[in-house]
Amino acid sequence: MGNSVCDGRASPVVSGGGGITKFYTSAAWIEGRAEQQLNEVAGWPGVEKIAAFPDLHPGKYGPVGCAVLAERIYPQLIGNDIGCGMALFQLDLLLRKMKLEKALRRMRRLGEPVAEDQRERLEEVGLAPGLFANALGTLGGGNHFCEVQSLAEADSACGLDRTRLYLLVHSGSRGLGNAVFASVQDKVGGGLDPETDTALTYLQDHDRAVRWARLNRQIIAKRAAEALRADLTLLVDAPHNLLMQKGAGWLHRKGAAVAEQGMVPLAGSRASASYLVSGTGHEAALGSLAHGAGRRYDRSSMHGRLPARKSDLEAMQRTPFGGRILCEDRDLLIEEAPLAYKSAKSVVEDLERTGAAHVVAEFHPLLTFKKTREGVRA
């Protein structure tokens, strides 16, 4: 398998099953196992092209942080959180009026069960009214979050208001996506022929999960805005775990955001900046971009890397920007600590160096909601 580190002018080097274009430089923190998985996927039947981004890290069935174009359908590349993505909203709440401790208390509501009946909302997006309705409006665990942000810097042409607050929501399809993947998990070793009944059923269920996940982010954002006594406006919703038809092939995105519709949120760790980036349309990027900083260390190893005294856990709930993290799950707090992640700044710098994207705006975290004791586990 031939690989090329893209410098903004290079083309994929094709050898054997397909070509990999790496949109990161030699300075990027890329674990060897992630590149090994990248090469393994490139050798799967029907794989034609792969775009790998600087947030690349090992996953269960293949690397996270890449887009894969193939003749066959590989549900394992999408995984169980089908439609997972990030949505960025502008609040009509002024930054100067933000009362952090009061907002912290109010945002606890996101950890409570959703009181409203969501059946009508499901029907509005063409979904069955009882389709995992009780889970709508819930974040789940893992790296999912809802974060209130301030705008630190922005391209003047983007029209963003630095006096306002912003909301970034990262969540997906919860139990629905898990059920869809479980239904085909024992049949996908060598991929699926797109013309088979199994593939067609998977595609229908996949598309429903993508719609469900988008609606879920909207409801989470609405709940957060109501808690903060604010109205909100959607700026962009970019899924990063999904399958789309592209020409005669199928484009799999695993931790690679859809960039064809314009700007893409790129999340940092809860103690670092997040960004809004715009793709350049580089052909080898397959209409995709990095979606975040990417993990540096896996969850299990984090428990041995950080002290877990009460004072240490309390310190983990504060950020260098003076912000707060609402996470009352001790294990999750450790597993999602900033140390677990790469530098989001380095990721966006590599995207710019390789000609994949340019930065539109930089946001700083003020209040990050992860989980309360009452929260629903993923």
Residue pairs with C-beta under 8 A, 6 or more apart in sequence:
1 15
1 16
1 17
1 18
1 20
1 39
1 42
1 43
2 13
2 14
2 15
2 16
2 19
2 20
3 13
3 20
3 22
3 38
3 39
4 10
4 11
4 12
4 13
4 19
4 20
4 21
4 22
5 22
5 24
5 25
5 26
5 354
6 21
6 22
6 23
6 282
6 284
6 354
6 355
6 356
7 353
7 354
7 355
8 282
8 353
8 354
8 355
8 356
9 355
10 21
11 19
11 21
11 284
12 19
12 20
12 21
12 49
12 284
13 19
13 20
16 42
16 43
17 42
17 43
17 44
17 45
17 47
17 48
18 42
18 47
18 48
18 49
18 50
18 69
19 42
19 48
19 49
19 50
20 38
20 39
20 42
20 49
20 50
20 51
20 52
21 49
21 50
21 51
21 52
21 284
21 285
22 52
23 51
23 52
23 53
23 54
23 282
23 285
23 290
23 350
23 351
23 354
23 356
24 30
24 52
24 53
24 54
24 56
24 350
24 354
25 54
25 350
25 353
25 354
27 346
27 350
28 54
28 56
28 342
28 346
28 347
28 350
29 296
29 342
29 343
29 346
30 54
30 56
30 57
31 57
31 58
33 58
34 56
34 57
34 58
34 63
34 64
34 65
35 56
35 63
37 58
37 59
37 62
37 63
38 50
38 52
38 56
38 62
38 63
38 66
40 62
41 47
41 50
41 62
41 63
41 66
41 68
41 77
42 50
44 70
44 72
44 74
44 190
44 191
45 71
45 72
45 190
45 191
46 70
46 71
46 72
46 191
47 68
47 69
47 70
47 71
48 69
48 70
48 71
48 249
49 68
49 69
49 284
49 286
50 66
50 67
50 68
50 69
51 66
51 67
51 256
51 284
51 285
51 286
51 288
52 63
52 65
52 66
53 65
53 66
53 256
53 288
53 289
53 290
53 347
53 351
53 356
54 65
54 290
54 294
54 342
54 346
54 347
54 350
54 351
55 64
55 65
55 255
55 290
55 291
55 292
55 293
55 294
55 342
55 347
56 63
56 64
56 65
56 66
56 294
57 63
57 64
57 65
57 294
57 295
57 296
57 342
58 64
58 298
59 79
59 254
59 255
60 79
61 76
61 77
61 79
62 68
62 76
62 77
62 254
63 254
64 254
64 255
64 294
64 295
65 254
65 255
65 256
65 290
65 291
65 294
66 254
66 255
66 256
67 251
67 252
67 253
67 254
67 256
67 285
67 286
67 287
67 288
68 74
68 77
68 251
68 252
68 254
69 246
69 249
69 250
69 251
69 252
69 286
70 191
70 249
70 250
70 252
71 248
71 249
71 250
72 190
72 191
72 192
72 193
72 194
72 250
73 191
73 192
73 193
73 194
73 199
73 202
73 203
73 243
73 250
74 188
74 191
74 192
74 252
75 181
75 184
75 185
75 188
75 192
75 202
75 206
75 243
76 181
76 185
76 188
77 243
77 252
77 254
78 181
78 206
78 241
78 242
78 243
78 252
78 253
78 254
79 177
79 181
79 241
79 254
80 177
80 178
80 180
80 181
80 182
81 172
81 173
81 174
81 177
81 178
81 213
81 241
82 172
82 173
82 176
82 177
82 180
82 181
82 206
82 209
82 210
82 213
82 241
82 242
83 172
83 173
83 177
83 209
83 210
83 211
83 212
83 213
83 214
83 239
83 241
83 242
84 170
84 171
84 172
84 173
84 177
84 213
84 239
84 240
84 241
85 170
85 172
85 213
85 214
85 217
85 237
85 238
85 239
85 240
85 241
85 242
85 257
85 258
85 291
86 168
86 169
86 170
86 217
86 237
86 238
86 240
86 257
86 265
86 267
86 291
86 292
87 168
87 169
87 214
87 217
87 218
87 221
87 234
87 236
87 237
87 238
87 265
88 166
88 167
88 168
88 234
88 235
88 236
88 237
88 265
88 276
89 166
89 167
89 168
89 169
89 221
89 225
89 232
89 233
89 234
89 235
90 160
90 161
90 164
90 165
90 166
90 167
90 232
90 233
90 235
91 148
91 164
91 165
91 166
91 167
91 225
91 228
91 230
91 231
91 232
92 164
92 230
92 231
92 232
92 233
93 164
93 165
93 228
93 229
93 230
94 163
94 164
94 165
95 150
95 162
95 163
95 164
95 165
96 163
98 148
98 165
98 366
100 322
100 323
100 324
100 366
100 367
103 148
103 227
103 228
103 366
103 367
104 324
104 326
104 367
106 227
106 228
106 229
107 146
107 148
107 224
107 227
107 228
107 326
107 367
107 369
108 326
108 372
109 223
109 227
110 139
110 146
110 220
110 223
110 224
110 227
110 369
110 372
110 375
111 369
111 371
111 372
111 373
111 374
111 375
111 376
112 372
112 374
113 134
113 376
114 134
114 136
114 137
114 138
114 219
114 223
116 137
117 133
118 133
118 136
118 137
118 219
119 129
119 130
119 133
120 129
121 136
121 215
121 219
122 128
122 129
122 130
122 131
122 133
122 136
122 212
122 215
123 129
125 211
125 212
125 214
125 215
126 211
127 208
127 211
127 212
127 215
131 176
131 208
131 212
132 174
132 175
132 176
132 212
135 174
135 175
135 176
135 216
135 376
136 212
136 215
136 216
136 219
137 216
137 219
137 220
137 222
137 223
138 171
138 174
138 216
138 220
138 375
138 376
139 145
139 146
139 170
139 171
139 220
139 369
139 370
139 371
139 375
140 171
140 172
140 174
140 376
140 377
140 378
141 329
141 332
141 371
141 375
141 377
141 378
142 332
142 336
142 378
143 170
143 292
143 336
144 170
144 171
144 172
144 370
144 378
145 168
145 169
145 170
145 267
145 270
145 368
145 369
145 370
146 167
146 168
146 169
146 170
146 171
146 220
146 221
146 224
146 368
146 369
147 167
147 168
147 169
147 270
147 274
147 365
147 366
147 367
147 368
147 369
148 165
148 166
148 167
148 224
148 228
148 365
148 366
148 367
148 368
149 165
149 166
149 167
149 168
149 274
149 363
149 364
149 365
149 366
150 162
150 165
150 166
150 363
150 364
150 366
151 160
151 161
151 162
151 164
151 166
151 361
151 362
151 363
152 273
152 362
152 363
152 364
153 361
153 362
154 160
154 162
154 276
154 360
154 361
154 362
155 359
155 360
155 361
158 263
158 276
158 360
158 361
160 361
165 228
165 230
165 366
166 235
166 363
167 221
167 224
167 225
167 232
168 265
168 267
168 274
168 363
169 217
169 220
169 221
169 224
170 267
171 213
171 216
171 217
171 220
172 213
172 216
172 241
173 180
173 209
173 210
173 212
173 213
173 216
174 216
174 378
176 208
176 209
176 212
177 209
177 212
177 213
180 202
180 205
180 206
180 208
180 209
183 201
183 202
183 205
184 192
184 198
184 202
187 198
192 198
192 199
192 202
193 199
194 200
194 203
194 250
203 243
206 242
206 243
210 239
210 242
213 239
214 237
214 239
217 237
218 234
218 237
221 232
221 234
222 232
224 369
225 231
225 232
235 263
235 276
236 261
236 262
236 263
236 264
236 265
236 276
238 257
238 258
238 259
238 261
238 263
238 264
238 265
238 291
239 253
239 257
239 258
240 253
240 254
240 255
240 256
240 257
240 258
240 291
241 253
241 254
241 255
242 253
242 258
243 250
243 251
243 252
243 253
244 250
244 251
244 253
244 258
245 251
246 286
246 287
251 286
251 287
251 288
253 288
255 290
255 291
255 292
255 294
256 286
256 288
256 289
256 290
256 291
257 264
257 265
257 266
257 288
257 289
257 290
257 291
258 264
258 287
258 288
259 278
259 279
259 285
259 287
259 288
259 289
259 357
260 279
260 287
262 278
263 276
263 277
263 278
263 360
264 276
264 277
264 278
264 279
264 289
264 291
264 357
265 274
265 275
265 276
265 291
266 274
266 275
266 276
266 277
266 289
266 290
266 291
266 292
266 293
266 344
266 347
266 348
267 274
267 291
267 292
267 293
267 344
268 274
268 275
268 292
268 293
268 341
268 344
268 345
268 365
269 293
269 336
269 337
269 338
269 340
269 341
269 344
270 319
270 325
270 336
270 338
270 365
270 368
270 370
271 319
271 320
271 321
271 323
271 325
271 338
271 365
272 293
272 338
272 341
272 343
272 344
272 345
272 365
273 344
273 345
273 362
273 363
273 364
273 365
274 344
274 362
274 363
274 365
275 344
275 348
275 359
275 360
275 361
275 362
275 363
276 359
276 360
276 361
276 362
276 363
277 289
277 348
277 351
277 357
277 358
277 359
277 360
278 357
278 358
278 360
279 285
279 287
279 288
279 289
279 356
279 357
280 355
280 356
280 357
280 358
282 354
282 355
282 356
285 356
289 351
289 356
289 357
290 347
290 348
290 351
292 341
292 344
292 347
293 341
293 342
293 343
293 344
293 347
294 341
294 342
294 347
295 340
295 341
295 342
296 339
296 340
296 341
296 342
297 305
297 339
297 340
299 335
299 340
302 334
302 335
302 337
302 339
302 340
303 331
303 334
303 335
305 339
306 312
306 316
306 334
306 337
306 339
308 330
308 334
313 330
313 333
313 334
316 325
316 333
316 334
316 337
317 324
317 325
317 326
317 327
317 333
318 324
318 325
319 325
319 365
319 368
321 364
321 365
321 366
322 366
323 364
323 365
323 366
323 367
323 368
324 366
324 367
324 368
325 333
325 367
325 368
325 370
326 367
326 368
326 369
326 370
326 371
326 372
327 333
327 336
327 368
327 369
327 370
327 371
328 371
328 372
328 373
328 375
329 370
329 371
329 373
329 375
332 370
332 371
333 370
336 370
348 357
348 359
351 357
351 358
352 358
352 359
